[in-house]
Amino acid sequence: MPIIASLFCGLIFGSGLLISGMVRTEKVLGFLDIFGAWDPSLAVVMMAALAVAVPGFAWAKRRGRPLLAANCDWPTKTGIDRPLVIGSVMFGAGWGLVGLCPGPALENLATLSPRVIAFVAAMAGGMVLRDLGKNVHRSRAIKQRSRRPPTDDARGFCGVRKPAIVPSSRE
């Protein structure tokens, strides 16, 4: 059932992108051109999304358990940190230069435009490189932690060694 719900939501999202024209790069670039021929239609789409999402999230939180899943996967990380800022700048730069973000880019693959294909390939490559870098960093940190002799700081109550904290795979 979750797959059917995901398919249904994806169809609504994709149809909305097509109907609103948000798959057209000139719509997005027109929204970002605030000192030129500004097109506020993306703001209307955002407001419509919030009008649906805000009451939907409030209802889901009150309910406590999702309809079609075992548990809710609410975000636990709410602070603004360096990776968020760097990623936001990179995402915004790509969006501003090309006028595509991931959803419309995937939808535009149907056009078989070489420009869109190159964009999606580069986007996927960036995601893979980021995951590889994260895995390399994590494995180095684990190796360094395992090589260090225990210090007084690593001892807990009654001299019992504290367990090493290994980052989870879901960050």
Backbone hydrogen bonds, N-H to C=O, Kabsch-Sander energy under -0.5 kcal/mol:
donor,donor_aa,acceptor,acceptor_aa,energy
5,A,1,M,-2.4
6,S,2,P,-2.5
7,L,3,I,-2.4
8,F,4,I,-2.6
9,C,5,A,-2.7
10,G,6,S,-2.6
11,L,7,L,-2.3
12,I,8,F,-2.2
13,F,9,C,-2.7
14,G,10,G,-3.0
15,S,11,L,-2.5
16,G,12,I,-2.5
17,L,13,F,-2.4
18,L,14,G,-2.1
19,I,15,S,-3.1
20,S,16,G,-2.5
21,G,17,L,-0.8
21,G,18,L,-0.5
22,M,17,L,-1.2
23,V,17,L,-0.9
24,R,21,G,-1.8
25,T,23,V,-0.6
27,K,24,R,-1.3
28,V,24,R,-1.2
29,L,25,T,-2.9
30,G,26,E,-1.8
31,F,27,K,-1.6
32,L,28,V,-2.0
33,D,29,L,-1.0
34,I,32,L,-1.7
36,G,33,D,-1.3
38,W,36,G,-1.8
39,D,30,G,-1.5
42,L,39,D,-0.7
43,A,40,P,-0.8
44,V,40,P,-1.3
45,V,41,S,-1.9
46,M,42,L,-2.4
47,M,43,A,-2.5
48,A,44,V,-2.2
49,A,45,V,-2.2
50,L,46,M,-2.4
51,A,47,M,-2.3
52,V,48,A,-1.3
53,A,49,A,-3.0
54,V,50,L,-2.5
56,G,52,V,-1.5
57,F,53,A,-3.3
58,A,54,V,-2.1
59,W,55,P,-2.5
60,A,56,G,-2.4
61,K,57,F,-2.5
62,R,58,A,-2.1
63,R,59,W,-2.3
64,G,60,A,-1.8
74,W,72,C,-0.7
78,T,76,T,-0.7
81,D,79,G,-0.7
85,V,81,D,-2.2
86,I,82,R,-2.9
87,G,83,P,-2.7
88,S,84,L,-2.5
89,V,85,V,-2.4
90,M,86,I,-2.4
91,F,87,G,-2.9
92,G,88,S,-2.9
93,A,89,V,-2.4
94,G,90,M,-2.5
95,W,91,F,-2.8
96,G,92,G,-2.8
97,L,93,A,-2.3
98,V,94,G,-2.2
99,G,94,G,-0.5
99,G,95,W,-2.3
105,A,101,C,-2.4
106,L,102,P,-2.5
107,E,103,G,-2.2
108,N,104,P,-2.5
109,L,105,A,-0.6
109,L,106,L,-0.9
110,A,107,E,-1.2
111,T,108,N,-1.8
112,L,109,L,-1.8
113,S,108,N,-0.6
117,I,113,S,-2.7
118,A,114,P,-2.6
119,F,115,R,-2.1
120,V,116,V,-2.8
121,A,117,I,-2.5
122,A,118,A,-2.6
123,M,119,F,-2.6
124,A,120,V,-2.8
125,G,121,A,-2.6
126,G,122,A,-2.5
127,M,123,M,-1.9
128,V,124,A,-2.4
129,L,125,G,-2.8
130,R,126,G,-2.2
131,D,127,M,-2.2
132,L,128,V,-2.7
133,G,129,L,-2.6
134,K,130,R,-2.3
135,N,131,D,-2.4
136,V,132,L,-2.5
137,H,133,G,-2.4
138,R,134,K,-2.4
139,S,135,N,-2.5
140,R,136,V,-2.2
141,A,137,H,-2.2
142,I,138,R,-2.2
143,K,139,S,-2.3
144,Q,140,R,-2.7
145,R,141,A,-2.2
146,S,142,I,-2.0
147,R,143,K,-1.3
148,R,144,Q,-1.1
154,A,151,T,-1.0
155,R,152,D,-1.4
156,G,160,V,-3.3
159,G,156,G,-1.6
160,V,157,F,-1.4
162,K,154,A,-2.6
166,V,164,A,-0.8
171,E,169,S,-0.8
